[in-house]
Amino acid sequence: MFPVREVFMLSALIMAVLCSGVIFQDDFNDGNAEGWHEVGPSNFQVSDGWYHFWGGGAVNDATSFRADQGETMSTENYVITHDVKIDVGTFGGCMVRYREEGEYNIMLVLGLPQQKLLLYRWYWNSIELVDSQPFQVEENVSYTVCFQCSGETFSGKAWETGSPEPGQWMVTAQDTLSASGAAALFTAGVFSKDTDVSMSCYFDNVTVEDAEPSEFSQRTWAGIKLNLQLSTPLQKGRQQRLPD
């Protein structure tokens, strides 16, 4: 049997997961992107259950954002999780607290040429790298990206779709960007005037939900069990092995 302390912590962890609420989600299986606001001259189309952004020539980036109250989220603390597959381009990912009229936005993207998970401040005419983590990115392979804003903390992670979710955040930054804004999908292409397609990226399975409590870094049952193991002290005469 579990000691009383472990039972209490397990109950608290379960309640934290159950109380986290989904704000909106979209798997695009209905064949449209209703509720999304598309920005710029890029091409946007839902096809085969994927939300496809593409462009050529001078068209070099694409953004589509959504919120639960028109163009603004009802809360400034939330997490977006989605799948992304880069066909042609530099990177693909998402933004939280996105505002068209803001001085800058904060984005989490997978960089194809950089082979990294990248956390940027985007000042419209320039970008500033605030954190990064090596990450193998391949063309036309689906990855899952998770980006959370909670207070002044912005945290992100990514993994190949279908593989285990990392237990901890991989990149993080502090920032005073506080307006709730919207959750946004974003991609940027390669600079080329001699090709019909310089940007092509696919998105799927978008979920936006309440930000998780700061002491938890994972919403899955695997994360609950890991947190429980890490928080349980070793007892005399008993060995404890952490998961690989």
N, C-alpha and C positions, 0 to 999 in steps of 0.2 A: 504493500500500500504506500501511497505518497504521503510524506510528512505534511502536517497542516500548512506549513509555509509554502510548500510546492503547490498544494491544492489551491491556496489563495492566489498565488501568482498565476497559475494556469487559468483560473476563473477570470482574473483581471485581464489577461491577454486575450481570452476568447471574447470578452465583452468589448474590448477595444476594437477587435475586428468586426464584430457584429454591429457595432454602433457606427462604423464608418459608412457613410451613405454615398451611393452613386448619384451624381448630379445629372449627367447625361452620358449616353454612349451611342456609338454608330458603327455598325459593321458593313454598311453600304450594300447589304444584300437586297435592299429594296430598289436598287438601280439608280438612286439619286443622292444628291448631297444637300437635301433640304435642311435649312437652318444654318448652313455655312455661308460666310461672307468672303467672296473671292477678291483678291487684291491684285491689280496690275493687269498687263496685257497678255499674260500667259494663258495657256489652254488648260482647262479643267474638265475632266470627264470621269464618270463612274462606269467602270467596265469590269465584268466578271468578278464583282464583289470587291474591287480595289478602287480607290480614289486616285486617279492618275493626274499628275501635274507635268506639263511638258511645254517646251518652246524651242525656238531656234534663232540663230543670228544674234541680234541685240537683246532678245528676251533672255535674261540670265538668272532670274529668281522668281519665286512664286510663293504666295502666302494665302492661306485660307483660315479664317478664325471663326470661333463659335463660342457662345455663352448661354447661360440659362435665363438671362433677363435682357433680351434684345442683343445688344453688342457688348454687354458688360456682365461679368459674373456676380452672383449674389454674395459671394465671399471672396476675400483676398487670399485665403489659405486653401489650396487644393493641389491635387496631383493629377497629371495626365499620363496615361499609358497608351501606347499605340505600336503597331507594327509598321516598319518602313523597309522599302526595297529600292535601292538606287540602281537605276538602269544606266543613265548617262549623267555625269555631273560631278560636282565637288563634294557636296554633302547634303544630308537630309535629316530632319528631326522636328523639333517643336519649340514653342515659346509659351511661357506662362506670364500672366499680367500684361499681355500684349495690348498696346495702344497705338493707333495710327498717328495720333497727334503728340505722342510722348517724345521726350528728348532722346531716349534710347530704349531698347528692349533687351531682354536677356534670353538667350537661346541655348538649347542643348542639341548638338548635332553629331552624327557619325561622319567623320571625314574620310572620304575614299582615298585621295592621294596622301593624306596625312597618316592614315591607319591609326586613328585615335578617336576617342570619345572626347568632344570638345565643348567647353562651356564658355560662351562669348557674351560680351556686351556689344550690341549692334547700334551704332550711332548713325544709321542710315547711309552716310557716306564713308564710314570706316567701321572696323570692328576691333575689339580689344579682347584678347584671350585672358581669361581669369583662372581657368583650371583645365587640366587635360589628363587623360589616362590612355596608355597604349591599348589599342583594340583592333583586332583583325577584321577588316571590312572587305567584302567581296561583292562584285556586281551581281545584281539579280538574286541575291540571297536575302531572305527576310530576317530582320532583327527586331526585337522588342525594345522600345525606349521608354523609360519612366522618368518624369521630371516633376519635382515637388517644390512648391513655394510655401513656406510657413514662417510667418513673421519676417525677419530680415535674412532668413536662411534659404538658399536655393540649392537643391541637391538632385543629382541625376545618376542613373545607371543604365546599362544596356546589356543585352544578352541575345544569342541566336534564338529565334523563335522556336519554341518547343523544348529547349534545354532548360535546366534549372535556373531559377531567378537568383542572382547574387544576393547574399544575405546582408550586404552593407552597401551604402552609397559609394559610388566610384569617384565622383567629382562633387565639389561643393564650393559655395562662395557666400559671402555676406554682402548685402546690398540694401539700400534704403528705398528702393523702388517699391512703393506701397499701394498704388492704385490697384484695384482688383482686376481691371482689364478683361482680357479674354484668353482662352486657350487657343493656340494657333499651330497649324502644321506649316512647315517651311522647307524649301529646297533651293539650292543654288546650282547653276550649271557651270560649264567650262566656257572660257572666253574664246569664241571662234566665229568668224564671219563667213566661213566657207562650208558650213554644214547646215542641213535642214533641222537637225535636232541636236542642240547643245545642252539640253536639260530634259531629263525624264526620270520621274520618281513616283513610286506608288505607296499609298498609305492604306491601312486597314485596322479594324478592331480598336477604335478609339474609345477609351473610357476616361471620364473625368469624375473624380470623387473627392470627398472631403480629405484634407490632409491628415495623415496618420499622426498619432502622438509622437513627440520628438524622441522618446526612448525606443520606438520600434522602427526598424528600417525595412521591414518586409511585411506584406499583407497575406502571405500564403501560410498554410499549416506548417510547412517546413520551417518557416521563419519563427512561428510560435514555439515549436519544439526546440529550435536552436536557442532562442532567447531564454527558454526555461532551463536548458542545460547550462548555459553560460552563467545564469544567475544562481544556480544551486551550488553551495560550497562543498568541497570534497570532505568526506567523512573519514574518520580514522578507520583503517582496515578495509577501505573500499576505494577502488580505483575507478576513475571516470575517464572515458575516452571521448574527446570531442569528435564530431563528424568530420570526415575528410573533406 
